Amino acid sequence: MKKMIGNSMKHFWLILFLISCGNNDVTEPIEVTDPIIGKWFYYSYRNDNEINYADNCNQKAYFEFLEDVNSSYVSYKTNNSSDCIKDDTMNVRWSLIDMEYSIQTFYGDGISASFPPRQVSVTYQYYGTISDSILTIPVGAVQNLNFIKR
């Protein structure tokens, strides 16, 4: 009798296991977003090997990278009365090319108002990389700007 109950319990657990496995046949797609998506705030810059941290006002400057590659850059500055004010807003287009981000900044929508419309020139072209949660953008032979995601 014990053996029959033991075998029945084994069958019960086996059937329960098979039913639970059968319910997981629907595979949910895994959504992968690019690590650059989000707001990256200006944090520091490196000249040669010396790291300098941005002041509180400049740390408000940020890139906001959106999934549709049309994004923005907002900068801040201290005015004559020592107030931190928004300085400039630019549009940004980004793409990932060979493990490096191409970041182009420009004004307007990137298209001129003339007929036929033509591409407006890019104001700045950067190539950045993300490592250890820091977006590093070289801006000269020995200088890098560093941004952190918040």
C-alpha positions, 0 to 999 in steps of 0.5 A: 500500500505504501509503495502504491501511495509513493508511486502515486505521489511521484506521478502527481509531482511529475504531472504537476511539473509537466503542467507547470512547464507547459504553461511557460511555452510563451516566450516574452520578448526581451526588450533591450535598450541602448545604455546611452538612453537617458539623461547624462549630466556633465560631471568632470573633465580631464586635461592630460591626466588631471581630473577636474570636477564641474562646479554645481552650475555646470553639473546641471548641463546634460545630454538627454538621449532618447530611443529615436536618436533625436535628442537634446543637449542643455547647458547652464552658465553663471551670469554676472549676478552669480545666478545659474541660468540655462545657457543654450539648448541644442538638438542632438542626433546619435548613433552607435558606430563600431562601439563608439557613439557618434553624437552630433549637435545642431540647432533647429531640426537639422533641415534648412527652411529653403526650398528644396530643404537641405541639411543644416551643418552640424555644430559639433561632432563628438565620438564618445564611449561608455565605460564604468557608467561614465560617458566620456567624450574626447574634445581635444588631443588631451581633454575629455568631458565626462558625463554620468547618468542620473 
